[in-house]
Amino acid sequence: MSLSWKWEAIAATVVVVPLLVSVAFMVTSVTSRRPKTLGVCDERLAPCPDSPNCVSTQADRDHQRMDAIPLMIEPADAMAALKRVVSAMPRAEIISTDENYLHAEFTSAMFRFVDDVEFCLDHQQRTIHFRSASRTGHSDFGVNRKRMQAIVAAFQRETNRHDGSPKIER
């Protein structure tokens, strides 16, 4: 076996293996389907799975839990602000919405993985609950948590600006 052949084999492996992994990721993302568990059931969003690629204000596990967003404005104004914030985010598509619920899909740039993000208004507790979960895989390297932190911060900026919306006293 010549030295040249060995280098050619190594070069081919360096190119082919990442290409095969990329194709496998893309096939996985394309074949993933919208979960049937989305939505509000008994005033709760679906629980997070055991995998660490989900965060929720209603999660049972500490590492998946985030604080709910305080509802400091009228519910209709809050939903309108959420729609504006989510619509402005990269690779986001609002799938469904009503006066108390919003579901959006976020698609990753490289492998086209889809994360489902849901918001629901809790009028009694005066909060907005949310859940962000990857459809496939196990780890998301903290992407869902970082996204939700960014959405919460953008929502707070959006609702704190002076737009004439009536603020609600707590």
C-alpha positions as CSV (number, residue, x, y, z in Angstrom):
1,M,0.0,0.0,0.0
2,S,1.5,3.3,-1.1
3,L,1.7,6.4,1.1
4,S,-0.3,8.3,-1.5
5,W,-3.2,5.8,-1.3
6,K,-3.3,6.1,2.6
7,W,-3.5,9.9,2.3
8,E,-6.3,9.6,-0.3
9,A,-8.2,7.2,2.0
10,I,-7.8,9.6,4.9
11,A,-8.9,12.6,2.8
12,A,-11.9,10.7,1.6
13,T,-12.9,9.7,5.1
14,V,-12.5,13.3,6.3
15,V,-14.9,14.4,3.5
16,V,-17.3,11.5,3.4
17,V,-18.0,10.9,7.1
18,P,-19.1,14.5,7.8
19,L,-21.2,14.5,4.6
20,L,-23.0,11.3,5.7
21,V,-23.6,12.6,9.2
22,S,-25.0,15.8,7.6
23,V,-27.3,13.9,5.3
24,A,-28.5,11.7,8.3
25,F,-29.3,14.9,10.3
26,M,-31.2,16.4,7.4
27,V,-33.2,13.3,6.7
28,T,-34.1,13.1,10.4
29,S,-35.2,16.8,10.5
30,V,-37.3,16.4,7.3
31,T,-39.1,13.3,8.5
32,S,-39.9,14.8,11.9
33,R,-43.6,15.5,12.3
34,R,-45.5,18.0,14.5
35,P,-46.3,16.3,17.8
36,K,-49.9,15.5,18.6
37,T,-49.4,16.6,22.2
38,L,-49.1,20.3,21.4
39,G,-51.7,22.7,22.8
40,V,-53.3,23.3,26.2
41,C,-54.9,20.4,28.1
42,D,-56.4,20.9,31.5
43,E,-54.8,24.4,31.6
44,R,-51.3,23.0,31.1
45,L,-48.9,22.6,28.2
46,A,-47.5,19.2,27.4
47,P,-44.8,18.0,29.9
48,C,-41.2,18.1,28.7
49,P,-39.7,14.7,27.8
50,D,-36.8,13.2,29.7
51,S,-34.3,14.6,27.3
52,P,-32.6,17.9,28.1
53,N,-33.8,19.6,24.8
54,C,-36.9,21.2,26.3
55,V,-37.7,24.1,28.7
56,S,-41.0,25.0,30.2
57,T,-42.5,27.2,32.8
58,Q,-44.5,24.1,33.9
59,A,-41.7,21.6,33.9
60,D,-41.3,19.2,36.8
61,R,-37.5,19.0,36.5
62,D,-35.4,21.9,37.8
63,H,-33.0,21.8,34.8
64,Q,-35.9,22.2,32.4
65,R,-37.9,24.9,34.3
66,M,-38.0,28.6,33.6
67,D,-40.0,31.4,35.2
68,A,-43.3,32.3,33.6
69,I,-43.7,35.8,32.2
70,P,-45.7,38.1,34.4
71,L,-48.8,39.4,32.6
72,M,-48.6,43.2,33.2
73,I,-50.7,44.3,30.3
74,E,-54.1,43.4,28.9
75,P,-54.1,39.8,27.6
76,A,-55.0,40.9,24.0
77,D,-52.0,43.3,24.1
78,A,-49.8,40.6,25.4
79,M,-50.7,38.2,22.6
80,A,-50.2,40.9,20.0
81,A,-46.7,41.7,21.5
82,L,-45.8,38.0,21.5
83,K,-46.8,37.7,17.9
84,R,-44.6,40.7,17.0
85,V,-41.7,39.3,18.9
86,V,-41.9,35.8,17.6
87,S,-42.5,37.0,14.0
88,A,-39.3,39.1,14.2
89,M,-37.1,36.2,15.2
90,P,-35.0,34.4,12.6
91,R,-36.5,31.2,11.0
92,A,-39.7,31.5,13.0
93,E,-43.2,30.6,11.7
94,I,-46.4,31.1,13.7
95,I,-48.5,28.0,13.1
96,S,-51.6,28.7,15.2
97,T,-52.8,31.4,17.5
98,D,-55.9,32.4,19.4
99,E,-56.7,34.9,22.2
100,N,-54.9,32.6,24.8
101,Y,-52.5,30.5,22.8
102,L,-49.6,30.7,20.3
103,H,-47.7,27.9,18.6
104,A,-44.6,28.7,16.5
105,E,-42.0,26.5,14.8
106,F,-38.3,27.5,14.8
107,T,-36.1,25.9,12.2
108,S,-32.4,25.7,12.6
109,A,-30.3,27.1,9.8
110,M,-27.9,24.3,9.1
111,F,-29.7,21.0,9.6
112,R,-33.3,22.3,9.5
113,F,-34.2,20.8,12.9
114,V,-37.6,22.1,14.1
115,D,-38.4,23.2,17.7
116,D,-42.0,23.8,18.8
117,V,-42.5,26.9,20.9
118,E,-45.9,27.4,22.7
119,F,-47.3,30.2,24.8
120,C,-50.5,30.2,26.8
121,L,-52.0,32.9,28.9
122,D,-53.0,32.0,32.5
123,H,-55.6,34.6,33.4
124,Q,-56.0,33.4,36.9
125,Q,-52.3,33.5,37.8
126,R,-51.7,36.6,35.5
127,T,-48.8,34.9,33.8
128,I,-47.8,33.6,30.4
129,H,-46.6,30.1,30.4
130,F,-44.4,28.7,27.6
131,R,-42.7,25.5,26.4
132,S,-39.9,25.2,23.9
133,A,-39.0,21.7,22.8
134,S,-36.9,20.1,20.0
135,R,-38.8,17.5,17.9
136,T,-35.8,15.2,17.5
137,G,-32.5,14.4,19.1
138,H,-31.4,14.4,22.7
139,S,-29.4,17.5,23.4
140,D,-29.9,20.9,22.0
141,F,-26.8,22.6,23.6
142,G,-29.1,25.0,25.4
143,V,-30.7,26.4,22.3
144,N,-34.2,26.2,23.6
145,R,-33.3,28.0,26.9
146,K,-31.4,30.7,25.1
147,R,-34.2,31.3,22.6
148,M,-36.8,31.6,25.4
149,Q,-34.5,34.0,27.3
150,A,-34.2,36.1,24.2
151,I,-38.0,36.0,23.6
152,V,-38.8,36.9,27.2
153,A,-36.3,39.9,27.1
154,A,-37.7,41.1,23.7
155,F,-41.3,40.7,25.0
156,Q,-40.4,42.8,28.1
157,R,-38.8,45.5,25.9
158,E,-41.8,45.4,23.6
159,T,-44.4,45.8,26.4
160,N,-42.4,48.4,28.4
161,R,-42.1,50.8,25.5
162,H,-44.5,53.7,25.5
163,D,-47.2,52.7,23.1
164,G,-50.3,53.9,24.9
165,S,-51.3,50.4,26.0
166,P,-52.9,50.4,29.4
167,K,-50.7,48.8,32.0
168,I,-52.4,46.6,34.6
169,E,-51.7,47.1,38.3
170,R,-50.7,43.9,40.2
